[in-house]
Amino acid sequence: MTDLKGKVALVTGATRGIGKGIAIGLGEAGATIYITGRSLERPCVNDGVSGTLQETQLAIEKAGGKCIPVQVDHGDDEQVRLLFERIENEQQGQLHILVNNVFSGVKAIGDAYGQPFWKSEPSLWDLVNNVGLRSHYISSVFAARMMAPRGGGIIFTISSWGSMSYLFGAAYGAGKAASDRLAADMAVELKADNIASISIWPGIVGTEHIINFTNQLSQSNTVDSFGDSENWETPLFIGRVIANLAAEPSIMSHTGKVRIVAELAEKYNIVDENGNCPISVRSLRFLIPFTVPALRKYAWLIPNFKIPWFLLLWGRLISPQI
């Protein structure tokens, strides 16, 4: 069992989806978890999906963890500053883990889905990358100021293979590529203080938003671009993988790098809570059916061969517009 007892973690954007799953996974491992979101007790449903900090807190405590929910709008730098000030005061200056997850661009991406960027308002960029890429930078600044004097820490930034291959449009892809670059460059500047900075790529995650989105595509007879749901990951799967990675004594060997959830799960022998073993997003068995949907029924015949990173970086795999 992964042991993070005595560790203090902050997961931003944890009312639902990936953030909620990560917070529960860290809670299972015994960490004290601060979680942030806009909705404390009353759900925010302006994007069609509800979720509250209180619900996540209850799930973490049920898993055996300790949770402190804090209502924060990550678009307001002062609220973020006060969040870190609170953690510093309550935890005697300790913050061991930051998970940069908060992202408010899902509705904007869904509204613009299927059309070129120039047919959307320029504000699409800010809707996708303000509470997202920019928020990750701001939180990392305050986290590093707490971690450096104490000689170490870990900053995880949740990114996506959309940083390398077309996925949800130009604004999304640019933001995710920048998230990877942010994690890598922070690693250079944080190394002297023994703070690891790692970019995390989940696969296709069965969040509330993705499930709703695929249902809408199905009802509108639009091609489902998200592949076989048997290869989807659950949010808790990601949480358990990150908890195991955070517990590694050699965590600095990962700093500055992209780590793929499915590959870490294979390393740690983690099976998803539904019994599935999701495939890496750089495996031919994932990429070919994703690119050519007609081949999905034959996915089991495709070798589970992982494309080397240098080929991915050289070729910048381009998927057809979806």
C-alpha positions as MATLAB code, in Angstrom:
seq = 'MTDLKGKVALVTGATRGIGKGIAIGLGEAGATIYITGRSLERPCVNDGVSGTLQETQLAIEKAGGKCIPVQVDHGDDEQVRLLFERIENEQQGQLHILVNNVFSGVKAIGDAYGQPFWKSEPSLWDLVNNVGLRSHYISSVFAARMMAPRGGGIIFTISSWGSMSYLFGAAYGAGKAASDRLAADMAVELKADNIASISIWPGIVGTEHIINFTNQLSQSNTVDSFGDSENWETPLFIGRVIANLAAEPSIMSHTGKVRIVAELAEKYNIVDENGNCPISVRSLRFLIPFTVPALRKYAWLIPNFKIPWFLLLWGRLISPQI';
ca = [
       0.000    0.000    0.000;
       1.363    3.419   -0.981;
       2.206    5.475    2.105;
       1.946    9.267    1.983;
       1.159    9.725    5.680;
       2.462   13.030    6.960;
       2.454   14.562    3.476;
       0.437   17.664    2.626;
      -0.973   17.932   -0.888;
      -3.001   20.453   -2.849;
      -5.165   19.386   -5.791;
      -6.620   22.282   -7.743;
      -9.994   21.873   -9.428;
     -11.199   18.834   -7.491;
     -14.994   19.058   -7.421;
     -15.289   16.337  -10.071;
     -13.482   14.471  -12.833;
      -9.733   13.965  -12.842;
      -9.109   16.303   -9.910;
     -11.558   14.450   -7.709;
     -10.015   11.103   -8.635;
      -6.494   12.350   -7.895;
      -7.548   13.746   -4.530;
      -9.158   10.437   -3.546;
      -6.073    8.500   -4.657;
      -3.789   10.683   -2.557;
      -6.228   10.427    0.338;
      -6.183    6.617    0.151;
      -2.412    6.812    0.577;
      -2.810    8.792    3.808;
      -1.957   12.327    2.699;
      -3.689   15.430    4.017;
      -5.396   16.918    0.970;
      -6.391   20.501    0.297;
      -8.835   20.690   -2.584;
     -10.093   23.725   -4.477;
     -13.087   24.517   -6.636;
     -15.781   27.113   -7.147;
     -18.618   25.139   -5.516;
     -18.426   24.325   -1.827;
     -21.851   22.912   -0.968;
     -24.148   24.000   -3.791;
     -23.232   22.562   -7.202;
     -22.286   24.814  -10.085;
     -24.172   23.510  -13.116;
     -23.625   26.266  -15.659;
     -21.572   23.865  -17.762;
     -24.071   21.033  -17.537;
     -22.159   18.971  -14.965;
     -22.445   19.428  -11.215;
     -19.988   18.687   -8.444;
     -18.988   20.167   -5.091;
     -15.994   20.291   -2.809;
     -18.113   18.786   -0.057;
     -18.865   15.728   -2.199;
     -15.163   15.243   -2.889;
     -14.348   15.708    0.794;
     -16.797   12.969    1.764;
     -15.303   10.615   -0.838;
     -11.764   11.280    0.412;
     -12.739   10.736    4.038;
     -14.549    7.529    3.093;
     -11.271    6.365    1.525;
      -9.468    7.090    4.801;
      -7.894   10.425    3.948;
      -8.042   13.851    5.541;
      -9.442   16.639    3.380;
      -9.659   20.415    3.715;
     -11.914   21.965    1.035;
     -11.255   25.603    0.070;
     -13.545   27.554   -2.222;
     -11.286   29.297   -4.751;
     -11.711   30.947   -8.126;
      -8.359   30.295   -9.818;
      -9.008   33.194  -12.153;
      -8.397   35.524   -9.180;
      -4.711   35.669   -8.208;
      -5.485   37.137   -4.798;
      -7.704   34.192   -3.885;
      -4.883   31.863   -4.920;
      -2.364   33.785   -2.810;
      -4.653   33.568    0.205;
      -5.077   29.820   -0.368;
      -1.336   29.210   -0.093;
      -1.085   31.566    2.872;
      -3.759   29.489    4.608;
      -1.936   26.218    3.899;
       1.320   27.701    5.165;
      -0.316   28.856    8.406;
      -2.268   25.656    9.042;
       0.502   23.197    8.094;
       3.503   24.952    9.639;
       4.849   25.864    6.210;
       4.583   22.369    4.794;
       3.402   21.586    1.270;
       4.854   18.452   -0.255;
       2.715   17.943   -3.375;
       0.938   20.298   -5.765;
      -1.280   18.895   -8.515;
      -2.009   21.530  -11.160;
      -5.297   20.233  -12.505;
      -7.838   23.083  -12.523;
      -9.360   23.723  -15.956;
     -12.477   25.684  -16.811;
     -12.408   25.478  -20.605;
     -14.473   22.322  -21.119;
     -17.708   24.091  -21.993;
     -15.932   26.492  -24.343;
     -14.230   23.575  -26.088;
     -17.544   21.754  -26.431;
     -19.277   24.836  -27.843;
     -16.504   25.314  -30.419;
     -16.099   21.630  -31.233;
     -15.828   20.801  -34.923;
     -15.195   24.323  -36.195;
     -11.868   26.055  -37.002;
     -10.480   28.487  -34.465;
     -11.112   31.546  -36.613;
     -14.856   30.939  -36.556;
     -14.858   31.289  -32.756;
     -14.463   34.532  -30.849;
     -10.865   35.373  -29.856;
     -11.995   35.048  -26.232;
     -11.907   31.260  -26.748;
      -8.164   31.431  -26.017;
      -8.700   32.921  -22.558;
     -11.624   30.634  -21.777;
      -9.394   27.625  -22.461;
      -6.034   28.833  -21.143;
      -6.699   31.272  -18.300;
      -8.050   28.903  -15.641;
      -5.750   26.203  -16.932;
      -2.285   27.061  -18.235;
      -2.040   30.457  -16.512;
      -3.455   29.094  -13.253;
      -0.853   26.324  -13.248;
       1.911   28.912  -13.434;
       0.460   31.043  -10.626;
      -0.048   28.067   -8.287;
       3.449   26.793   -9.048;
       4.942   30.154   -8.066;
       3.330   30.080   -4.627;
       3.967   26.351   -4.135;
       7.670   26.695   -4.953;
       7.970   29.534   -2.433;
       6.747   27.126    0.245;
       8.671   24.066   -0.934;
      12.108   25.576   -1.571;
      12.894   26.641    2.026;
      12.010   23.142    3.226;
      14.291   21.408    0.724;
      11.930   19.688   -1.660;
       8.537   18.896   -3.079;
       6.698   17.731   -6.184;
       4.682   19.704   -8.722;
       2.518   17.626  -11.046;
       0.930   19.353  -14.029;
      -1.945   17.537  -15.698;
      -1.495   17.818  -19.445;
      -2.589   15.768  -22.460;
      -1.345   14.065  -25.596;
      -3.217   16.936  -27.247;
       0.060   18.808  -26.771;
       1.529   16.688  -29.551;
      -1.415   15.665  -31.727;
      -4.525   17.552  -32.834;
      -7.340   16.919  -30.384;
      -9.722   19.721  -29.330;
      -8.561   22.612  -31.467;
      -5.760   25.152  -31.722;
      -6.310   26.916  -28.389;
      -6.422   23.605  -26.512;
      -3.360   22.135  -28.230;
      -1.283   25.275  -27.695;
      -2.248   25.330  -24.017;
      -1.298   21.711  -23.455;
       1.993   22.050  -25.343;
       2.729   25.071  -23.153;
       1.840   23.055  -20.029;
       4.434   20.447  -20.968;
       6.992   23.187  -21.642;
       6.107   24.885  -18.349;
       6.675   21.670  -16.408;
       9.987   21.028  -18.180;
      11.344   24.547  -17.728;
      10.226   24.774  -14.107;
      12.151   21.548  -13.524;
      15.364   23.259  -14.658;
      14.853   26.159  -12.264;
      13.631   24.019   -9.358;
      16.256   21.281   -9.490;
      18.677   23.069   -7.142;
      15.929   23.142   -4.505;
      15.148   19.420   -4.901;
      11.655   20.120   -6.263;
      10.440   17.785   -8.998;
       8.250   19.120  -11.803;
       6.491   16.471  -13.883;
       3.924   16.611  -16.683;
       1.260   13.892  -16.522;
      -0.614   12.566  -19.566;
      -3.779   10.606  -18.837;
      -5.409    8.705  -21.677;
      -9.099    9.102  -22.438;
     -10.690    9.582  -19.034;
     -14.322    8.697  -18.395;
     -15.165   11.937  -16.589;
     -18.672   13.321  -16.283;
     -17.916   15.762  -19.102;
     -16.536   13.168  -21.520;
     -19.452   10.803  -20.911;
     -21.931   13.624  -21.560;
     -20.003   14.742  -24.627;
     -19.884   11.292  -26.217;
     -23.608   10.873  -25.561;
     -24.253   14.163  -27.366;
     -22.114   13.066  -30.317;
     -24.008    9.793  -30.482;
     -27.386   11.539  -30.459;
     -26.297   13.921  -33.220;
     -24.897   11.018  -35.321;
     -21.433   12.576  -35.124;
     -18.466   10.210  -35.305;
     -17.333    9.188  -31.827;
     -13.719   10.363  -31.576;
     -12.943    8.879  -28.190;
     -12.309    5.273  -29.038;
     -13.330    2.091  -27.277;
     -14.596    2.882  -23.778;
     -12.895   -0.306  -22.545;
      -9.606    1.590  -22.879;
     -10.883    4.631  -20.995;
      -9.318    5.421  -17.653;
     -11.240    6.282  -14.511;
     -10.260    9.375  -12.497;
      -9.355    7.199   -9.506;
      -6.950    5.200  -11.685;
      -5.008    8.407  -12.325;
      -5.104    9.261   -8.626;
      -3.615    5.937   -7.598;
      -0.881    6.219  -10.211;
       0.080    9.721   -9.055;
       0.094    8.569   -5.420;
       2.548    5.785   -6.312;
       4.743    8.162   -8.295;
       4.735   10.708   -5.454;
       5.935    8.004   -3.057;
       8.977    7.081   -5.178;
      12.251    7.756   -3.342;
      13.854    8.519   -6.723;
      11.233   11.085   -7.733;
      13.898   13.502   -9.026;
      14.713   11.032  -11.799;
      11.332   11.946  -13.301;
      11.684   15.709  -13.101;
      11.296   17.655  -16.330;
       9.709   14.715  -18.108;
       6.315   13.689  -19.431;
       4.921   10.600  -17.726;
       2.013    8.654  -19.216;
      -0.524    7.310  -16.712;
      -1.015    3.907  -18.391;
       2.739    3.277  -18.536;
       3.210    4.156  -14.871;
       0.281    1.877  -14.001;
       2.025   -0.970  -15.809;
       5.203   -0.251  -13.842;
       3.353   -0.208  -10.509;
       1.044   -3.138  -11.369;
      -2.056   -0.970  -10.951;
      -5.285   -2.213  -12.511;
      -8.142    0.228  -12.987;
     -11.041   -0.030  -10.541;
     -13.204   -1.613  -13.273;
     -10.590   -4.305  -13.882;
      -9.257   -2.804  -17.123;
      -5.615   -2.252  -17.994;
      -5.649    0.866  -20.206;
      -3.115    1.121  -23.033;
      -0.578    3.912  -23.384;
      -1.516    6.786  -25.678;
       1.725    6.173  -27.609;
       0.939    2.517  -28.257;
       0.091    1.468  -31.820;
      -2.901   -0.372  -30.332;
      -4.216    2.998  -29.127;
      -3.100    5.263  -31.958;
      -4.213    3.276  -35.009;
      -7.841    2.669  -33.940;
      -8.055    6.236  -32.638;
      -6.937    7.571  -36.017;
      -8.897    5.032  -38.091;
     -12.159    4.273  -36.211;
     -13.054    1.451  -38.619;
     -10.191   -0.573  -37.145;
     -11.419   -0.415  -33.545;
     -13.021   -3.843  -33.690;
      -9.640   -5.272  -34.680;
      -7.609   -3.432  -32.038;
      -6.693   -6.673  -30.308;
      -4.761   -7.696  -33.442;
      -2.562   -4.590  -33.359;
       0.765   -4.949  -31.500;
       1.005   -3.090  -28.207;
       4.187   -1.405  -29.417;
       5.033    1.978  -27.910;
       6.344    4.524  -30.390;
       9.704    5.854  -29.122;
       9.628    9.402  -27.814;
      12.175   10.635  -30.346;
       9.891    9.549  -33.199;
       6.920   11.262  -31.594;
       8.910   14.468  -31.174;
      10.264   14.241  -34.708;
       7.044   13.355  -36.455;
       4.546   15.225  -34.224;
       1.846   12.648  -34.958;
      -1.022   14.407  -36.694;
      -4.514   12.997  -36.311;
      -7.214   13.933  -38.817;
      -9.512   16.764  -37.745;
     -12.222   15.318  -35.504;
];
